[in-house]
Amino acid sequence: MPTDQPPVYWPPRTGGRYTAVHTGRVRLTEFWARMNKQFGSSYAESFARDQVLAGLGGATVETALARGDDARTVWRAVCDEVDVPARER
């Protein structure tokens, strides 16, 4: 991602509201809704920023989304990492 462009994949930190950005495959608003449901809004952001996931090639959620990984792929990596039940995937 060019450094002169703002990161469009990371949600703004304004009252837990996320910008409706679409990658062409999965809405990031749905991704963040699932993250918030699984972890709570505060921990979801922390997890995304700090947790390195093997399923993302050793990247964090934040890094994977910023480099353009599909949100569905990132969600599946999160699910595998924390054993999210199948009905929540």
LINHU-V225653 format. One line per field, one symbol per residue. burial: + if it has 9 or more other C-alpha atoms within 8 Angstrom, else -. A space follows every 50 residues. Layout:
BEGIN
burial->???
END
This chain:
BEGIN
burial->--------+--------+--+-+--++++-++--++--+++-++-++++- +++-++--++++++++--++++-+++++++---+-----
END
